[in-house]
Amino acid sequence: MIRSMTGFARRERQFPWGLLAWEVKTVNHRFLEMGCRLPEEFRVGEAEFRQAIAAAVRRGKVECSLHFRPAVLAGALEVDAELLSSLTQRAQQIASQAGAAARIDALDLLRWPGVIRDGTRDHAPMIAAAHALLADALAELSRFRDSEGGRLRDALEQRCSGLIEFAARVADRLPEVRARMRTKLLERIAQLVSDVDHDRLEQELAILAQRLDVDEEIDRLRGHVIEVRKTFAGPEAAGRRLDFLMQELNREANTLSSKSQDIETTRAAVDMKVLIEQMREQVQNIE
């Protein structure tokens, strides 16, 4: 299954007690790395939020933020006196060091997370609502990543077709390359010696042909392309497997280039390496 590691989703919903909004952004990463920013009222649900995200995203760097704008409070307000006292003391210490440049604003102290609480508000329904809204955001994120993955698959498929085409060109030229190599070697030997041991010559030609033969490399390259295409349709996350297959494809293209005794074959091998490098860059963004 081809799914991009790049995605973005935002979901918001108005409730009687306030507005909730989730933003989830993902980019490519070797492993699953998660960052979660939550308002103080929702910290208790962080573990559940992380579990939900990990179930939806297998690989990538995930940055998620929950924004909360409370409705007008009708109930009694509670002030965390201990937290407020600690903040005030710290602010006074900083003010004493900064002198006239320092200014303590009581409203700023009250805005500090956790200083003011709504004593009449039940946080359990709020956590449940945030969890349900996160599920909607993750579903949107999956659709985004699947759509981007489809575009990546099309680009990779196009380059797979290019690799098969170049491999076919090399295979079609092999008989001509072998014949030219044999003719060239015979001409050189004829210039050096008049009496030739034809049996020994045939043995040497066979050894040379085997050393320069690229049939095996072409077969393996075609086999790797088949595996790449199978991976497209597989149910599992494809990124790591495709990354390994890119290494194998590059190895075969390098060997083909090093064995080449023909300028057209060398050019085809270089073109293959260009396509493989383009595929490798795209694979880095696949989950």
Phi, psi and omega in degrees: 000128181262115178224129180289151174273355179263129180191163177211142178211146175219131176225133176223154182206140179267131176240165179302330183264358177153180180257131175247142177213126176256137170236127181233126179231137179231144174225172185287147179196152182295325183234188176268115177238127189234134172235135186225120178251123186229147170294158184302324183294342186247008181299328183295337181263010185299319181300316179294321178299316180295321178297318179296319180293317180296329178288333182266332183238118183272331186207141180131169176264121186248128173239116181235142181225135174251124178252135183229124175241103186292150175287171179299126185282124179259342183270186180286141178265143177244136178250130176282096187297322182294315179295319180296319179297318179296318179296319182296316180298317180295320179295321179293323178297317179294321180296322180294330179278325183275340178072225185293340182287343183270146177215126180259123179251121182299324180295324177297322178295321181289336179281350181299134182306126175096349181290316179250131178231149174271109184292343181264356186270133176267119185281340183301311177297329179293318178296317180297318179295319178296323179293317179294321180292325176296321178300320177296318180296320179292325176295318177296319178300317179298319178297319179297313182292325177294319179296315177295323177298324177298321177292322177296319179298316180299318180294319179292320179297320178299319180285330173298318177298322177296319178297317179296321179295315179295321178298321178295322178298316179297315181297322180293332182273348185303312179301319179294320180295317179296317181296317179294321178296319180294315180297317181296319180293319179296321179296320179294318180295321180296329178287335184267319184227151179265328181255116185245133173279102187294326178296314179295324179296317179297323178296315180295322178296321179295319179295317180295318180297321179293323181292327183261001183289135181242012179303317183294319179296319179295318179298317180293321179298316177297321178296321178294323177296321177299319179294323177299315181292325175296322180297326178306319186268356182288157182280342185272164174299134193258349191303309184293319180295317179295323178299318178295318180295328177296322177296318180293318177299317180295324178297316180293321179294322177295317179295319178300318180294320182290331180275344189297135173241020185221134185296323180292322177295319178298317178297319179297320179295320178295317178298322176299316182295326176296314179297318181295321179294321176297319178295319182299319179297321179289325180296331180299343181256011181260133181297000000 
